[in-house]
Amino acid sequence: MPASPPTPAPGLAAPERLLLRLEWRVLRRLDGRLAGGYRTAHRGTGTDLAGLRDYLEGDDARHIDWNVTARLNEPQLRVFAEDRELTVWLVLDRSASMSVGAPGRGKSEVAAELAVVLARLFTRSGNQVGAVLYDNGAVRTLPPASGRRHVLHLAALLARTAVEGRPRGTTNLAAMLDAVARLARRRALIVVISDFIGDGDWERSLLRLGPRHELVALRVIDTADDELPEAGLVVVEDAETGEQLFVDTGDPRLRLRLRAAVAERDARLAAGMRRAGVPVHRIGTDADLATALIEVVASTRRRRA
């Protein structure tokens, strides 16, 4: 008979209840299935020898292997694997467009659950996790740390920002990425959780981050972003700008234009990510988080292989 999830104590705070639920429903299923999925691909100054290469001008002479250099009569440099522990930055889009979706299961709720799950996964391995919450210029930062208490701090910060009023305006994705670039001073894994609906020269920002950090984009999507329900004459509102339009959702020409605009937006995003060398993974608001994260890591391993 399968075990039942623990019943949270009545007095538990909301962040503790959220973490308990995710630990039972998601993290328990991920145990042992994601090990090593995001060990950094960079070479650095760790203690594990990764190999040798020719010495180049500007290299640290302290890492020259003099024994091999003497045998080959050419200077050889020891290359070390990056330390297993890494710093992870979670970049969360908290703009108005992330509020789209069913009550309790909108994009912002799914993004928050993704952030808490990832933070707990990484901190359990001894890694440090920091977070950048971006909302049209309002930036909240949680410095990197480890441990379950730190994950609870993140959950509380997400819950607090979820109920605060959001400023109007289109999301500046470039500014969101530049915010984490100023904070990530050492090599890190940067996970961007967003619907990527916005503007700004975000591709250039990704290209600046790429050489130093490993980046992964988790694109949270909802069907409401891509299609209109058959509801006749309705007033639709842009979640970010507040602009309202009176439209006939049954008009086939309108629906055709909408599909074309969505396809163009998706193609532009995919092309920009590809040029920047950043993998982007789609996670729907109706997705099972454990299954989605397993596929993200499996895709990462296939790409590296």
C-alpha positions in Angstrom: 0.0 0.0 0.0 1.6 3.4 -1.0 2.5 5.8 1.7 0.3 8.8 2.2 1.7 12.4 2.1 2.3 13.9 5.6 -0.4 16.2 6.9 1.0 19.6 7.6 0.5 20.9 11.1 -2.3 23.5 11.3 0.1 26.2 12.5 2.6 25.9 9.7 3.4 29.0 7.7 2.5 29.1 4.0 6.2 28.7 2.8 6.6 25.6 5.0 3.4 24.1 3.7 4.5 24.8 0.1 7.9 23.2 0.6 6.4 20.2 2.3 4.0 19.7 -0.5 6.7 20.0 -3.2 9.1 17.7 -1.3 6.4 15.0 -1.2 4.9 15.4 -4.6 7.9 16.4 -6.7 11.3 16.1 -5.0 10.6 12.5 -3.7 10.1 11.4 -7.3 13.3 13.1 -8.5 15.6 11.5 -5.9 18.4 9.7 -7.7 17.2 10.7 -11.2 18.9 14.1 -11.6 22.3 13.4 -10.1 25.0 15.2 -12.0 22.6 16.8 -14.5 23.9 20.3 -13.9 27.5 19.9 -13.0 29.2 22.9 -14.6 30.8 22.3 -18.0 33.5 24.9 -17.4 37.1 24.2 -16.5 38.5 26.0 -13.6 40.7 25.9 -10.5 39.4 22.9 -8.7 41.4 19.9 -7.4 40.5 17.3 -10.0 43.0 17.1 -12.9 41.1 17.2 -16.2 44.1 16.9 -18.5 47.0 18.8 -20.1 47.2 21.3 -22.9 49.8 23.5 -24.5 50.8 26.6 -22.5 49.5 29.8 -24.0 50.7 33.4 -23.4 48.8 34.8 -20.4 48.2 31.4 -18.7 49.1 31.0 -15.0 52.7 29.7 -15.0 52.0 28.1 -11.6 50.0 25.4 -13.4 52.8 24.3 -15.7 53.6 20.6 -15.4 57.4 20.7 -15.5 57.9 17.0 -15.7 55.7 16.6 -18.8 57.2 19.8 -20.2 60.7 18.4 -19.9 59.7 15.1 -21.7 58.0 16.9 -24.6 60.3 19.9 -24.7 57.2 22.1 -24.9 55.5 23.8 -22.0 52.4 21.9 -20.9 49.7 23.3 -18.6 47.6 21.3 -16.1 43.9 21.9 -16.5 41.6 21.2 -13.6 37.9 20.3 -13.4 35.7 22.9 -11.8 34.8 22.3 -8.2 31.6 20.1 -7.9 29.9 22.8 -5.8 28.6 25.6 -7.9 26.6 28.7 -7.4 23.1 28.7 -8.9 21.2 31.9 -9.7 17.5 31.6 -10.3 16.2 34.5 -12.3 12.4 34.9 -12.0 10.2 37.0 -14.2 7.6 38.5 -11.9 6.0 40.8 -14.5 2.3 41.2 -15.1 2.2 38.8 -18.0 3.2 36.0 -15.6 -0.1 36.4 -13.8 -1.9 34.7 -16.8 -3.5 31.3 -16.1 -6.1 29.6 -14.0 -6.4 30.7 -10.4 -3.8 28.9 -8.3 -2.1 27.4 -11.3 -1.1 30.4 -13.4 2.4 31.0 -14.8 3.6 32.9 -11.7 2.5 30.0 -9.4 4.2 27.4 -11.6 7.4 29.5 -11.8 7.4 29.8 -8.0 7.1 26.1 -7.6 9.9 25.5 -10.2 12.1 27.9 -8.3 11.5 26.3 -4.9 12.0 22.7 -6.3 15.3 23.7 -8.0 16.5 25.6 -5.0 15.9 22.6 -2.7 17.5 20.2 -5.2 20.7 22.2 -5.5 21.0 23.1 -1.8 20.6 19.4 -0.8 23.8 18.8 -2.7 25.7 21.5 -0.9 25.4 24.1 -3.7 24.5 27.7 -3.0 21.4 29.2 -4.6 20.6 32.8 -5.1 17.6 34.4 -6.7 16.8 37.6 -8.7 13.1 38.5 -8.8 12.6 41.0 -11.6 9.4 43.1 -12.2 9.7 45.9 -14.7 12.7 47.6 -13.0 11.9 46.5 -9.4 14.6 44.0 -8.5 14.6 41.9 -5.4 17.7 39.8 -4.6 18.2 36.8 -2.3 22.0 36.3 -1.9 23.3 32.8 -2.5 23.2 30.4 0.4 22.5 26.8 1.2 20.2 24.8 3.4 16.5 24.2 3.8 16.0 27.4 5.8 17.3 29.4 2.9 14.8 27.7 0.6 12.0 28.7 3.0 13.3 32.3 2.8 13.0 32.1 -1.0 9.4 30.6 -0.8 8.5 33.5 1.6 9.9 36.1 -0.7 8.0 34.6 -3.6 4.7 34.6 -1.6 5.2 38.2 -0.6 5.9 39.5 -4.1 2.9 37.5 -5.4 0.5 39.8 -3.6 2.2 43.1 -4.2 0.9 45.3 -7.0 2.8 45.1 -10.2 3.8 48.2 -12.1 2.5 48.6 -15.7 4.8 48.3 -18.7 6.3 45.8 -21.1 8.9 43.5 -19.5 12.4 44.5 -20.4 14.0 41.1 -20.7 17.5 42.6 -21.3 17.4 44.5 -18.1 16.3 41.4 -16.2 19.4 39.5 -17.5 21.7 42.4 -16.9 20.5 42.4 -13.3 21.9 38.9 -12.7 25.0 39.7 -14.7 25.9 42.4 -12.1 25.5 39.9 -9.3 27.0 36.7 -10.7 30.7 37.6 -10.2 31.9 34.0 -10.2 31.0 31.2 -12.7 27.5 30.0 -12.1 24.6 28.1 -13.4 21.9 30.7 -14.3 18.4 29.4 -14.7 16.0 32.0 -16.2 12.3 31.2 -15.5 10.1 33.4 -17.6 7.4 33.4 -20.3 9.8 35.5 -22.4 7.1 37.9 -23.4 8.8 41.3 -23.5 11.3 43.5 -25.3 14.8 44.8 -25.0 18.0 43.5 -26.6 17.9 40.3 -24.5 19.9 38.3 -27.1 22.9 40.6 -26.6 22.6 40.2 -22.8 22.6 36.4 -23.2 25.7 36.6 -25.4 27.5 38.6 -22.7 26.6 36.0 -20.0 27.3 32.9 -22.1 31.1 32.8 -22.1 31.4 32.9 -18.3 28.3 31.1 -17.1 26.1 28.1 -18.0 22.6 29.3 -18.9 19.3 27.4 -19.1 15.9 29.0 -20.0 12.7 27.6 -18.6 9.8 29.1 -20.6 6.6 28.9 -18.6 3.6 28.9 -21.0 -0.2 28.9 -20.7 -2.7 28.3 -23.4 -4.2 31.7 -22.8 -1.0 33.2 -24.2 -1.5 31.6 -27.6 -5.2 31.4 -28.4 -8.5 33.0 -27.8 -11.5 31.1 -26.4 -14.7 31.0 -28.6 -16.5 33.6 -26.5 -18.1 36.0 -29.0 -17.6 39.7 -28.4 -15.3 40.3 -25.4 -13.0 43.0 -24.0 -9.4 41.7 -23.8 -6.7 43.5 -21.8 -2.9 43.4 -22.2 -1.7 42.2 -18.8 1.4 44.4 -18.9 0.3 47.6 -20.5 -3.3 47.7 -19.5 -4.4 48.4 -23.1 -7.9 47.1 -23.8 -9.5 46.1 -27.1 -13.1 45.0 -28.0 -12.8 41.9 -30.2 -14.9 39.3 -31.8 -13.2 36.0 -30.8 -15.2 34.1 -33.4 -13.7 36.2 -36.3 -11.7 33.7 -38.3 -9.4 36.4 -39.7 -8.6 37.6 -36.2 -7.8 34.1 -35.1 -5.6 33.6 -38.1 -3.7 36.8 -37.4 -3.2 35.7 -33.8 -1.8 32.3 -34.7 0.6 34.0 -37.2 1.7 36.5 -34.5 2.3 33.7 -32.0 4.2 31.6 -34.5 6.4 34.6 -35.4 7.1 35.4 -31.7 8.0 31.7 -31.0 10.3 31.6 -34.0 12.1 34.8 -33.1 12.6 33.5 -29.5 13.9 30.2 -30.7 16.3 31.8 -33.2 17.7 34.2 -30.6 18.2 31.4 -28.1 19.9 29.3 -30.7 22.3 32.1 -31.7 23.1 32.7 -28.0 23.7 29.0 -27.4 21.1 28.8 -24.7 18.7 25.8 -24.5 15.1 26.8 -23.9 12.6 24.3 -22.4 8.8 24.8 -22.5 6.9 24.0 -19.3 3.2 24.4 -19.5 1.1 25.4 -16.5 -0.7 22.0 -16.8 2.6 20.1 -16.8 3.7 17.6 -14.1 6.8 19.3 -12.6 8.7 16.1 -11.9 8.2 14.8 -15.4 9.1 18.2 -16.9 12.3 18.5 -14.9 13.4 15.0 -15.7 13.0 15.8 -19.4 15.0 19.1 -19.0 17.9 17.2 -17.5 17.7 14.4 -20.1 17.7 17.0 -22.9 20.8 18.6 -21.3 22.6 15.3 -21.2 21.8 14.5 -24.8 23.0 17.9 -25.9 26.3 17.5 -24.0 26.8 14.0 -25.4 
